[in-house]
Amino acid sequence: MEIRVATQEDWPGLWPIIEEVVRQGETYCWPVDATEEQCRAWWMGKAGGTVFVAVDDDGAVAGTAELHPNQPAAGSHVANAGFMVASHASGRGLGRALATHVIEAAAGQGFTAMQFNAVVSTNVHAIQLWQSLGFEVLTVIPQAFNHPVHGLVGLNVMHRVL
Ligand SMILES: CC(C)(COP(=O)(O)OP(=O)(O)OC[C@H]1O[C@@H](n2cnc3c(N)ncnc32)[C@H](O)[C@@H]1OP(=O)(O)O)[C@@H](O)C(=O)NCCC(=O)NCCS
């Protein structure tokens, strides 16, 4: 498995992974019926952003991450990032490898901290993974996410210094 910076040519490999996560509606505050172009702009088009792919030995994209400033201008030294691993590749360490890579890349780009604004409280494996990588939960915003199965649940704000 290789992790590298994505190019626009990687989009056909990224889209099935992103589409699955978006259609489930359980982990990101995005409309479940978002179009491919909306998702592409959201993942690939953020100002100052870098997109990464985790590529299997056979060349297939199995996971992706995106890194960007959490806020513009005076807040741009704090990074934000998103992560998605194909469900068929989950539990093999890709998420951990991607996050480790992105944390190092963010520090290398000069970011001084990383903040996650909206980790759904039911996404316990992700929360545990981020905690194991040094993130702490700063607060949980109550009933901030309308989960398709569990209804109104919290959103965790998570943070670590780089
Ligand atoms: C969260 C996500 C990126 C994790 O990716 P992953 O490749 O499955 O994660 P890893 O294989 O690196 O596993 C990370 C840890 O979680 C645990 N884990 C992951 N999925 C698990 C599951 N279904 N059951 C039990 N443990 C699980 C692993 O055991 C591992 O712990 P360890 O490293 O201490 O052994 C992936 O599940 C995903 O894309 N989810 C949908 C989108 C999402 O939630 N993104 C994050 C938003 S904050």
The ligand as an SDF file (V2000), in Angstrom:
LIG
                    3D

 48 50  0  0  0  0  0  0  0  0999 V2000
  -12.9020    5.9730   10.1810 C   0  0  0  0  0  0  0  0  0  0  0  0
  -12.1350    5.2910    9.0630 C   0  0  0  0  0  0  0  0  0  0  0  0
  -11.3810    6.3320    8.2450 C   0  0  0  0  0  0  0  0  0  0  0  0
  -11.1530    4.3040    9.6960 C   0  0  0  0  0  0  0  0  0  0  0  0
  -10.4510    3.6610    8.6600 O   0  0  0  0  0  0  0  0  0  0  0  0
   -9.9830    2.1230    8.7940 P   0  0  0  0  0  0  0  0  0  0  0  0
   -9.0440    1.8530    7.6840 O   0  0  0  0  0  0  0  0  0  0  0  0
  -11.1660    1.2520    8.9180 O   0  0  0  0  0  0  0  0  0  0  0  0
   -9.2330    2.1740   10.1910 O   0  0  0  0  0  0  0  0  0  0  0  0
   -8.0620    1.2310   10.6710 P   0  0  0  0  0  0  0  0  0  0  0  0
   -8.1110   -0.0960    9.9670 O   0  0  0  0  0  0  0  0  0  0  0  0
   -6.7930    2.0070   10.5980 O   0  0  0  0  0  0  0  0  0  0  0  0
   -8.4920    0.9860   12.1610 O   0  0  0  0  0  0  0  0  0  0  0  0
   -8.3020    1.9770   13.1180 C   0  0  0  0  0  0  0  0  0  0  0  0
   -8.6620    1.4120   14.4660 C   0  0  0  0  0  0  0  0  0  0  0  0
  -10.0890    1.2680   14.5540 O   0  0  0  0  0  0  0  0  0  0  0  0
  -10.4350   -0.0740   14.8250 C   0  0  0  0  0  0  0  0  0  0  0  0
  -11.5770   -0.4070   13.9860 N   0  0  0  0  0  0  0  0  0  0  0  0
  -11.8570    0.0710   12.7620 C   0  0  0  0  0  0  0  0  0  0  0  0
  -13.0240   -0.4210   12.3200 N   0  0  0  0  0  0  0  0  0  0  0  0
  -13.4650   -1.2420   13.2840 C   0  0  0  0  0  0  0  0  0  0  0  0
  -14.6130   -2.0510   13.4310 C   0  0  0  0  0  0  0  0  0  0  0  0
  -15.5680   -2.1000   12.4850 N   0  0  0  0  0  0  0  0  0  0  0  0
  -14.7510   -2.7590   14.5590 N   0  0  0  0  0  0  0  0  0  0  0  0
  -13.8170   -2.7140   15.5330 C   0  0  0  0  0  0  0  0  0  0  0  0
  -12.6990   -1.9520   15.4550 N   0  0  0  0  0  0  0  0  0  0  0  0
  -12.5390   -1.2340   14.3460 C   0  0  0  0  0  0  0  0  0  0  0  0
   -9.2420   -0.9040   14.4480 C   0  0  0  0  0  0  0  0  0  0  0  0
   -9.1400   -2.0530   15.2350 O   0  0  0  0  0  0  0  0  0  0  0  0
   -8.0820    0.0470   14.6640 C   0  0  0  0  0  0  0  0  0  0  0  0
   -7.6140    0.0150   15.9600 O   0  0  0  0  0  0  0  0  0  0  0  0
   -6.0760   -0.3900   16.2330 P   0  0  0  0  0  0  0  0  0  0  0  0
   -5.2430    0.3910   15.2400 O   0  0  0  0  0  0  0  0  0  0  0  0
   -5.8620    0.0100   17.6400 O   0  0  0  0  0  0  0  0  0  0  0  0
   -6.0250   -1.8550   15.9880 O   0  0  0  0  0  0  0  0  0  0  0  0
  -13.0960    4.4640    8.1370 C   0  0  0  0  0  0  0  0  0  0  0  0
  -13.8170    3.5480    8.9270 O   0  0  0  0  0  0  0  0  0  0  0  0
  -14.0510    5.3020    7.3400 C   0  0  0  0  0  0  0  0  0  0  0  0
  -13.7270    5.7590    6.2480 O   0  0  0  0  0  0  0  0  0  0  0  0
  -15.2880    5.5110    7.8690 N   0  0  0  0  0  0  0  0  0  0  0  0
  -16.3110    6.2600    7.1430 C   0  0  0  0  0  0  0  0  0  0  0  0
  -15.9650    7.7300    7.0370 C   0  0  0  0  0  0  0  0  0  0  0  0
  -15.5640    8.3030    8.3810 C   0  0  0  0  0  0  0  0  0  0  0  0
  -16.1570    8.0160    9.3990 O   0  0  0  0  0  0  0  0  0  0  0  0
  -14.5250    9.1430    8.3400 N   0  0  0  0  0  0  0  0  0  0  0  0
  -14.0300    9.8070    9.5390 C   0  0  0  0  0  0  0  0  0  0  0  0
  -14.8830   10.9570    9.9020 C   0  0  0  0  0  0  0  0  0  0  0  0
  -14.3230   11.7340   11.4040 S   0  0  0  0  0  0  0  0  0  0  0  0
  1  2  1  0
  2  3  1  0
  2  4  1  0
  2 36  1  0
  4  5  1  0
  5  6  1  0
  6  7  2  0
  6  8  1  0
  6  9  1  0
  9 10  1  0
 10 11  2  0
 10 12  1  0
 10 13  1  0
 13 14  1  0
 14 15  1  0
 15 16  1  0
 15 30  1  0
 16 17  1  0
 17 18  1  0
 17 28  1  0
 18 19  1  0
 18 27  1  0
 19 20  2  0
 20 21  1  0
 21 22  1  0
 21 27  2  0
 22 23  1  0
 22 24  2  0
 24 25  1  0
 25 26  2  0
 26 27  1  0
 28 29  1  0
 28 30  1  0
 30 31  1  0
 31 32  1  0
 32 33  2  0
 32 34  1  0
 32 35  1  0
 36 37  1  0
 36 38  1  0
 38 39  2  0
 38 40  1  0
 40 41  1  0
 41 42  1  0
 42 43  1  0
 43 44  2  0
 43 45  1  0
 45 46  1  0
 46 47  1  0
 47 48  1  0
M  END
$$$$
